[in-house]
Amino acid sequence: MLIPDPKVVRTLLTRYASLKIAQAERGRDETARELADVSYTLCVMMGTTSIDDAIGKADALLLAPGRPAEAAAEADGEGGLSLAV
């Protein structure tokens, strides 16, 4: 089984969170399409059919035993905060 690159996963989670906020604030069609695209990509990358499951698996990947929370936070620049929305 292929394991997604944690940096790509972190980037997608960040984009997903940003688009969720933008959609809640403005509700534009373009933002909704981008959100659907990012959601789909996360689901495919994480091997799920639900965005909630994809986010959960993505968070688990980023905090995997071979990747301690401190090292993950430093490498990703997120201070150890989960991006699950």
Protein Blocks (a to p, Z undefined) as FASTA:
>chain_A
ZZddfklmmmmmmmmmmmmmmmmmnopaklmmmmmmmmmmmmmmnopabfklmmmmmmmm
mmgfklcfklmmmmnonnopafbZZ
